[in-house]
Amino acid sequence: MPLTALRLVRKMRGGAQAHLLETEDGGFYVVKFQNNPQHRRILVNELIAAELLRYLQLSTPEVALSGVSWEFLDNNPDVCIRMGSQRVEVAPGWHFGSRHPGHPERTAIYDFIPDVLLKDVSNLADFLGMLVFDKWAANADGRQAIFLRARVRDWDQEIAGKNPKSGFVALMIDHGYVFQGPHWNFEDSPLQGLCARNIVYHGVRSLESFEPWLTHAANLPEEVVDRAWKQVPREWIQGDEEELEKLLERLLRRRRLLPDLLRLAARARPEAFPGWRARS
């Protein structure tokens, strides 16, 4: 659902120079602008990834098109892009927003938690599903996630039935470098897309550990990809329509490669997969 930005909360870290904005629905969104330093294709990647991750049932923030008006920019002069010492204005229009999980002044969000807490994250298995996705989509970045304390039932009903208590929940974020970022290709490397925290993979014993996500990917209806394509604002892909269409066709064909890509990742970092030798 498109939302209009009302107020700048703060600038965020990272190469895309995203800003945290309050929107008309009372929510808060981490917004990446069309003219971000990483390229406008990053926004396309984020939007398509969000639709695929929704189908795969992996925990990731809600997304929305975030509208920025001339009036908003006049009232929030600190909204801009910095290129060295140069200030680059943000243009009004539609940009990509990823919802902040709660009020930023009341909800504690962690980029890092120690292993003793990480191993007890309620949806730790989502890191296995994300590896399936990151290999499929050729994520050139390491797997990024944030953590928050929450009632499990607010995030995952299936897990809540087994563990109704509060605890840490992981949300997978920052998918701008799927499809090799602005390059829109599939240059596979065994270490690409892996989480830096080996412990998230220690439960892997075989390819079956990556279910149900391998099966979900193999059975992905083409209308999911078509729906993702239709959500992309035309202003984000002017002149890139044909290239994007070919990219998505290749994405569908790549599903058959996933078992081999996962085995190669395990062989490249065996310390992350101590229970899986991945020889067959």
Kinemage of the C-alpha trace (Angstrom):
@kinemage 1
@onewidth
@group {chain A} dominant
@subgroup {mainchain}
@vectorlist {calphas} color= white
{ca met a 1} P 0.000 0.000 0.000
{ca pro a 2} L 1.444 3.411 -0.934
{ca leu a 3} L 2.046 5.716 2.023
{ca thr a 4} L 2.939 9.404 2.268
{ca ala a 5} L 5.933 10.438 4.367
{ca leu a 6} L 5.243 13.015 7.085
{ca arg a 7} L 8.417 13.412 9.153
{ca leu a 8} L 12.125 12.583 9.196
{ca val a 9} L 13.118 10.618 12.291
{ca arg a 10} L 16.797 10.048 11.539
{ca lys a 11} L 19.263 8.998 8.893
{ca met a 12} L 20.334 5.365 8.843
{ca arg a 13} L 23.731 3.747 8.435
{ca gly a 14} L 24.638 1.962 5.211
{ca gly a 15} L 25.675 2.512 1.636
{ca ala a 16} L 22.153 3.260 0.392
{ca gln a 17} L 21.883 6.224 2.815
{ca ala a 18} L 18.349 5.261 3.834
{ca his a 19} L 16.294 7.515 6.105
{ca leu a 20} L 13.810 6.506 8.809
{ca leu a 21} L 10.549 8.344 8.079
{ca glu a 22} L 7.208 8.501 9.844
{ca thr a 23} L 4.281 7.931 7.464
{ca glu a 24} L 0.623 8.851 7.362
{ca asp a 25} L -0.527 5.532 8.857
{ca gly a 26} L 1.426 6.227 12.058
{ca gly a 27} L 4.106 3.722 11.103
{ca phe a 28} L 7.829 4.193 10.552
{ca tyr a 29} L 9.681 3.074 7.437
{ca val a 30} L 13.346 2.773 6.503
{ca val a 31} L 13.224 4.468 3.109
{ca lys a 32} L 15.697 4.026 0.266
{ca phe a 33} L 15.464 6.765 -2.362
{ca gln a 34} L 15.503 6.376 -6.124
{ca asn a 35} L 18.757 8.315 -6.450
{ca asn a 36} L 20.561 6.450 -3.658
{ca pro a 37} L 24.320 5.926 -4.201
{ca gln a 38} L 23.853 2.206 -4.936
{ca his a 39} L 21.506 2.708 -7.943
{ca arg a 40} L 17.741 2.819 -8.392
{ca arg a 41} L 17.751 -0.874 -9.305
{ca ile a 42} L 18.319 -1.548 -5.601
{ca leu a 43} L 14.722 -0.478 -4.995
{ca val a 44} L 13.453 -2.881 -7.652
{ca asn a 45} L 15.436 -5.705 -6.057
{ca glu a 46} L 14.003 -4.940 -2.615
{ca leu a 47} L 10.421 -4.911 -3.846
{ca ile a 48} L 10.714 -8.148 -5.815
{ca ala a 49} L 12.548 -9.855 -2.935
{ca ala a 50} L 9.763 -8.845 -0.538
{ca glu a 51} L 7.137 -10.573 -2.689
{ca leu a 52} L 9.210 -13.747 -3.015
{ca leu a 53} L 9.965 -13.855 0.714
{ca arg a 54} L 6.278 -13.450 1.489
{ca tyr a 55} L 5.583 -16.517 -0.649
{ca leu a 56} L 8.397 -18.442 1.076
{ca gln a 57} L 6.937 -17.469 4.480
{ca leu a 58} L 10.171 -16.027 5.838
{ca ser a 59} L 10.245 -13.327 8.494
{ca thr a 60} L 10.971 -9.943 6.976
{ca pro a 61} L 9.500 -6.477 7.543
{ca glu a 62} L 6.442 -5.316 5.650
{ca val a 63} L 7.229 -3.058 2.710
{ca ala a 64} L 5.439 -0.148 1.071
{ca leu a 65} L 5.917 2.516 -1.533
{ca ser a 66} L 6.758 5.680 0.391
{ca gly a 67} L 5.694 8.928 -1.212
{ca val a 68} L 7.857 12.012 -0.738
{ca ser a 69} L 6.335 15.363 -1.692
{ca trp a 70} L 7.835 18.796 -2.311
{ca glu a 71} L 6.136 19.968 0.902
{ca phe a 72} L 7.749 17.152 2.889
{ca leu a 73} L 11.183 17.981 1.481
{ca asp a 74} L 10.724 21.682 2.291
{ca asn a 75} L 9.753 20.806 5.865
{ca asn a 76} L 12.578 18.284 6.297
{ca pro a 77} L 15.711 19.875 4.796
{ca asp a 78} L 17.986 17.194 6.291
{ca val a 79} L 16.542 14.624 3.876
{ca cys a 80} L 19.261 14.361 1.247
{ca ile a 81} L 21.999 12.160 -0.195
{ca arg a 82} L 25.679 12.894 0.491
{ca met a 83} L 28.296 12.206 -2.172
{ca gly a 84} L 31.524 13.126 -0.432
{ca ser a 85} L 31.163 16.794 0.419
{ca gln a 86} L 28.363 17.251 -2.113
{ca arg a 87} L 24.710 17.397 -1.115
{ca val a 88} L 22.336 15.704 -3.573
{ca glu a 89} L 18.650 16.543 -3.317
{ca val a 90} L 16.060 13.789 -3.077
{ca ala a 91} L 13.427 14.036 -5.787
{ca pro a 92} L 9.723 13.883 -4.922
{ca gly a 93} L 8.014 10.671 -5.953
{ca trp a 94} L 7.737 7.057 -4.864
{ca his a 95} L 10.581 5.403 -2.973
{ca phe a 96} L 11.046 2.035 -1.240
{ca gly a 97} L 10.059 1.658 2.405
{ca ser a 98} L 10.721 -1.202 4.829
{ca arg a 99} L 8.597 -0.978 7.983
{ca his a 100} L 10.385 -0.463 11.286
{ca pro a 101} L 9.104 -3.132 13.727
{ca gly a 102} L 7.628 -0.805 16.331
{ca his a 103} L 8.029 2.757 17.521
{ca pro a 104} L 11.729 3.667 17.214
{ca glu a 105} L 11.724 5.389 20.614
{ca arg a 106} L 10.159 2.426 22.418
{ca thr a 107} L 11.223 -0.714 20.518
{ca ala a 108} L 14.807 -1.879 20.968
{ca ile a 109} L 16.306 -3.259 17.765
{ca tyr a 110} L 19.622 -5.124 17.781
{ca asp a 111} L 21.996 -5.653 14.863
{ca phe a 112} L 23.929 -8.201 16.931
{ca ile a 113} L 23.198 -10.575 19.782
{ca pro a 114} L 25.753 -13.009 21.273
{ca asp a 115} L 25.721 -16.695 20.353
{ca val a 116} L 24.242 -17.698 23.713
{ca leu a 117} L 21.120 -15.709 22.775
{ca leu a 118} L 21.268 -16.299 19.034
{ca lys a 119} L 20.891 -20.056 19.398
{ca asp a 120} L 17.563 -19.513 21.167
{ca val a 121} L 16.051 -17.125 18.600
{ca ser a 122} L 12.507 -18.400 18.086
{ca asn a 123} L 12.682 -18.465 14.277
{ca leu a 124} L 16.351 -19.410 13.896
{ca ala a 125} L 15.411 -21.853 11.124
{ca asp a 126} L 14.516 -18.875 8.942
{ca phe a 127} L 18.244 -18.427 8.335
{ca leu a 128} L 18.158 -21.754 6.457
{ca gly a 129} L 15.247 -20.581 4.367
{ca met a 130} L 17.084 -17.338 3.688
{ca leu a 131} L 20.127 -19.233 2.467
{ca val a 132} L 17.885 -20.992 -0.048
{ca phe a 133} L 16.584 -17.609 -1.164
{ca asp a 134} L 19.977 -15.874 -1.201
{ca lys a 135} L 21.511 -18.620 -3.336
{ca trp a 136} L 18.535 -18.609 -5.660
{ca ala a 137} L 18.597 -14.815 -6.071
{ca ala a 138} L 22.428 -14.523 -6.131
{ca asn a 139} L 22.652 -12.162 -3.172
{ca ala a 140} L 26.072 -10.515 -3.430
{ca asp a 141} L 25.853 -9.303 0.184
{ca gly a 142} L 26.187 -11.294 3.384
{ca arg a 143} L 22.908 -12.187 5.052
{ca gln a 144} L 21.646 -9.246 7.120
{ca ala a 145} L 19.165 -9.502 9.999
{ca ile a 146} L 17.898 -7.528 12.955
{ca phe a 147} L 16.621 -8.879 16.273
{ca leu a 148} L 13.956 -7.733 18.705
{ca arg a 149} L 12.283 -9.084 21.802
{ca ala a 150} L 8.633 -9.799 21.091
{ca arg a 151} L 5.763 -12.142 21.803
{ca val a 152} L 6.359 -14.992 19.401
{ca arg a 153} L 2.668 -15.209 18.489
{ca asp a 154} L 2.849 -11.694 17.054
{ca trp a 155} L 5.336 -12.880 14.412
{ca asp a 156} L 4.886 -16.586 13.792
{ca gln a 157} L 1.696 -18.468 14.647
{ca glu a 158} L 3.223 -21.889 13.935
{ca ile a 159} L 6.120 -21.319 16.325
{ca ala a 160} L 3.796 -19.734 18.882
{ca gly a 161} L 1.867 -22.992 19.164
{ca lys a 162} L 5.030 -24.683 20.431
{ca asn a 163} L 6.551 -21.747 22.289
{ca pro a 164} L 4.034 -19.042 23.271
{ca lys a 165} L 6.520 -17.084 25.365
{ca ser a 166} L 8.318 -13.872 24.530
{ca gly a 167} L 11.800 -14.100 23.109
{ca phe a 168} L 14.105 -12.871 20.396
{ca val a 169} L 12.764 -12.858 16.847
{ca ala a 170} L 14.939 -12.358 13.753
{ca leu a 171} L 13.782 -10.239 10.830
{ca met a 172} L 15.665 -10.559 7.562
{ca ile a 173} L 16.505 -7.187 6.021
{ca asp a 174} L 18.440 -5.448 3.266
{ca his a 175} L 17.853 -7.392 0.060
{ca gly a 176} L 19.102 -4.714 -2.323
{ca tyr a 177} L 22.045 -6.801 -3.511
{ca val a 178} L 20.094 -9.784 -4.724
{ca phe a 179} L 20.666 -10.236 -8.469
{ca gln a 180} L 24.197 -8.900 -7.833
{ca gly a 181} L 22.773 -5.503 -6.912
{ca pro a 182} L 22.612 -3.045 -9.833
{ca his a 183} L 24.283 -5.509 -12.210
{ca trp a 184} L 21.232 -7.756 -12.568
{ca asn a 185} L 23.025 -11.015 -13.212
{ca phe a 186} L 23.738 -14.312 -11.464
{ca glu a 187} L 27.469 -14.629 -10.826
{ca asp a 188} L 27.493 -17.396 -8.257
{ca ser a 189} L 30.131 -17.656 -5.537
{ca pro a 190} L 29.937 -20.304 -2.779
{ca leu a 191} L 30.394 -17.780 0.040
{ca gln a 192} L 27.918 -15.205 -1.251
{ca gly a 193} L 24.793 -14.696 0.807
{ca leu a 194} L 26.019 -16.598 3.855
{ca cys a 195} L 25.397 -15.236 7.325
{ca ala a 196} L 28.611 -14.366 9.170
{ca arg a 197} L 27.329 -16.199 12.262
{ca asn a 198} L 28.131 -19.886 11.734
{ca ile a 199} L 25.864 -21.006 14.557
{ca val a 200} L 22.722 -20.389 12.501
{ca tyr a 201} L 23.681 -23.323 10.231
{ca his a 202} L 24.818 -25.812 12.882
{ca gly a 203} L 21.534 -27.719 12.760
{ca val a 204} L 21.920 -28.636 9.080
{ca arg a 205} L 22.290 -32.381 8.511
{ca ser a 206} L 21.293 -32.780 4.861
{ca leu a 207} L 19.417 -31.043 2.082
{ca glu a 208} L 16.229 -31.961 3.938
{ca ser a 209} L 17.197 -29.368 6.543
{ca phe a 210} L 16.365 -26.719 3.935
{ca glu a 211} L 12.754 -27.811 3.699
{ca pro a 212} L 10.096 -26.624 3.185
{ca trp a 213} L 11.834 -23.764 1.369
{ca leu a 214} L 13.447 -25.873 -1.357
{ca thr a 215} L 10.048 -27.303 -2.212
{ca his a 216} L 8.383 -23.892 -2.043
{ca ala a 217} L 10.959 -22.470 -4.456
{ca ala a 218} L 10.622 -25.426 -6.827
{ca asn a 219} L 6.835 -24.996 -6.897
{ca leu a 220} L 6.780 -21.209 -7.101
{ca pro a 221} L 3.796 -20.171 -9.239
{ca glu a 222} L 4.839 -17.837 -12.033
{ca glu a 223} L 2.053 -15.463 -11.013
{ca val a 224} L 4.048 -14.628 -7.853
{ca val a 225} L 6.836 -13.239 -10.016
{ca asp a 226} L 4.300 -11.541 -12.264
{ca arg a 227} L 2.674 -9.908 -9.221
{ca ala a 228} L 6.061 -8.647 -8.053
{ca trp a 229} L 6.780 -7.184 -11.500
{ca lys a 230} L 3.454 -5.339 -11.537
{ca gln a 231} L 4.155 -3.695 -8.176
{ca val a 232} L 7.315 -1.950 -9.419
{ca pro a 233} L 6.674 1.724 -10.246
{ca arg a 234} L 7.411 2.441 -13.900
{ca glu a 235} L 9.645 5.360 -12.905
{ca trp a 236} L 12.027 2.876 -11.253
{ca ile a 237} L 12.621 0.848 -14.425
{ca gln a 238} L 12.464 3.320 -17.292
{ca gly a 239} L 14.573 1.788 -20.066
{ca asp a 240} L 15.126 -1.397 -18.011
{ca glu a 241} L 11.833 -3.167 -18.682
{ca glu a 242} L 13.198 -5.759 -21.091
{ca glu a 243} L 16.268 -6.464 -18.977
{ca leu a 244} L 14.142 -6.953 -15.870
{ca glu a 245} L 11.854 -9.343 -17.694
{ca lys a 246} L 14.826 -11.452 -18.816
{ca leu a 247} L 16.236 -11.389 -15.274
{ca leu a 248} L 13.017 -12.787 -13.817
{ca glu a 249} L 12.872 -15.496 -16.489
{ca arg a 250} L 16.379 -16.569 -15.515
{ca leu a 251} L 15.380 -16.520 -11.846
{ca leu a 252} L 12.642 -19.065 -12.533
{ca arg a 253} L 15.051 -21.331 -14.426
{ca arg a 254} L 17.611 -21.221 -11.590
{ca arg a 255} L 15.427 -23.163 -9.174
{ca arg a 256} L 16.874 -26.451 -10.398
{ca leu a 257} L 20.371 -25.294 -9.352
{ca leu a 258} L 19.542 -24.786 -5.676
{ca pro a 259} L 20.644 -28.184 -4.283
{ca asp a 260} L 24.084 -27.857 -5.917
{ca leu a 261} L 24.462 -24.221 -4.831
{ca leu a 262} L 23.746 -25.184 -1.214
{ca arg a 263} L 26.231 -28.061 -1.320
{ca leu a 264} L 28.916 -25.756 -2.706
{ca ala a 265} L 28.292 -23.265 0.114
{ca ala a 266} L 28.686 -26.002 2.722
{ca arg a 267} L 31.957 -27.190 1.172
{ca ala a 268} L 33.314 -23.633 1.018
{ca arg a 269} L 32.693 -23.011 4.729
{ca pro a 270} L 32.665 -26.456 6.414
{ca glu a 271} L 32.985 -24.957 9.904
{ca ala a 272} L 29.500 -23.470 9.485
{ca phe a 273} L 28.011 -26.893 8.622
{ca pro a 274} L 29.750 -29.330 10.999
{ca gly a 275} L 26.895 -31.835 10.834
{ca trp a 276} L 26.667 -31.927 7.020
{ca arg a 277} L 29.415 -33.165 4.759
{ca ala a 278} L 27.446 -32.299 1.584
{ca arg a 279} L 29.238 -34.880 -0.538
{ca ser a 280} L 26.143 -36.080 -2.343
